[in-house]
Each structure stands twice: as C-alpha cells, then as structure tokens.
Amino acid sequence: MELLEKKILNDGKVCDGGILKVDSFLNHQLDIAFLNEIGKEFKRRFSDVEINKIMTIEASGIAIACIASQYFGNVPVVFAKKTESKNLDKDVYDSDVFSFTKGKTYKIKVSERYVNEGDKILIVDDFLANGFATLGMIDIVKKGGGEVAGVGIVIEKSYQPGGNLLRELGVNLHSLARIDFDEDNNLIFKKD
Ligand code: 5GP
C-alpha cells in the first residue's frame, strides 16, 4: 500500500532490536484520515470474505479495528485483554503470548460470550513480528468454535518469521506493508 509505505519512510523511526517506531500515526498518536485509508484497504483485500466480527489485541489494535469495522458494515470489534481486570467475565478463552516488545510471556483473554460457534472472524493488528499475538488470537477463535476468515496486518516485519509461519499454516494473511532491510541497513519493502 503506497500511502502506508510513504508514511513509514517519512514518519517511522527504526530503533535498536529491529523495532520500528510508528507512534506519530499508528500506535500512540493516531492519524484518523490515514486509518480510514487502512480500513478501506482491508475491506478491498478481504472483499470476497464473509466476516461477522473483527478481533484484535489491546491496545494498539483497537483503533485500527474500530475504524476498519466501519468498512465491514460496522461488525462488532472484540479485543483480547492483556491485563487482569475484575470486570472480565470468569468464563474466558485464553492463550499464552510471548511479547516481542516486552520480552515476556503473558496471557490474553476473551470472554466466552464474545466468540461463538460459527463466527467468521477477521483478526487485525498493527504489527506482525514472530506471530505470537496473532497465533494467540487464532487459538482463542478456535477455542470458541469460530473460524478465522482472515488476518489483516498493517506492518509485517518480514525479517521475523511470523508472516511465513502463518502462510505455511494456510492463514488468509494480508499485510499492507512488508518491511525489510537491505545490506546497507536501509529500510525496504518486500513485494513478493
Ligand atoms: P508478534 O506477536 O508477531 O511477535 O508481535 C506483534 C505484536 O508486538 C504487535 O501486537 C505489536 O504491538 C508488537 N510489535 C512487534 N514488533 C513491533 C515493532 O517493531 N514496533 C512496534 N511498535 N510494535 C511491535
């Protein structure tokens, strides 16, 4: 997606440890006009897929999912919780996720009320790195008897294995930008 690639080149910052900082438009300050374009692009990529719900993970995925939902007929958005909360139902589907950015494993949880038999769920997230967050959400969808209709990622870090792992598993994955680095350590976009 050309607009996204331009935005990453103009406003993104590459940090140590393979981290791309895009907090001026994607996951801290939010550029709403830009997120609308992301939502439209997800709809274009998944136009032939039946979806009745979008799932994401707190916190960065929520804004992306909510804006995208408007292009999928305002389907409900459910987000996996990372933090313990007294408000969360006792009956939850959970899964262990190793966090790339935090360097530790934590549990993600979704109330059993919000994943149901026959659900056709589009999973969306800001980044795909090792794939753990996405695999955790896929696990939760399956535990609830739902089907993963697709996975939409804004930025896939193609130098980490998550993307290829999901493709090998047969997941209907669309990443709007796939980043990599050339031999001079310049940020490049993978097209294949
Ligand atoms: P994974 O579970 O695929 O290893 O990592 C995906 C999750 O880690 C995403 O939910 C995202 O929030 C976070 N993440 C992974 N890599 C980066 C990165 O380079 N920059 C930022 N901002 N977040 C990342």
Residues whose N, C-alpha, C, O or C-beta is under 5 A from the ligand:
A	BS01	5GP	G18 I19 L20 S60 F98 F100 T101 D125 F127 L128 A129 N130 G131 F132 A133 T134 G162
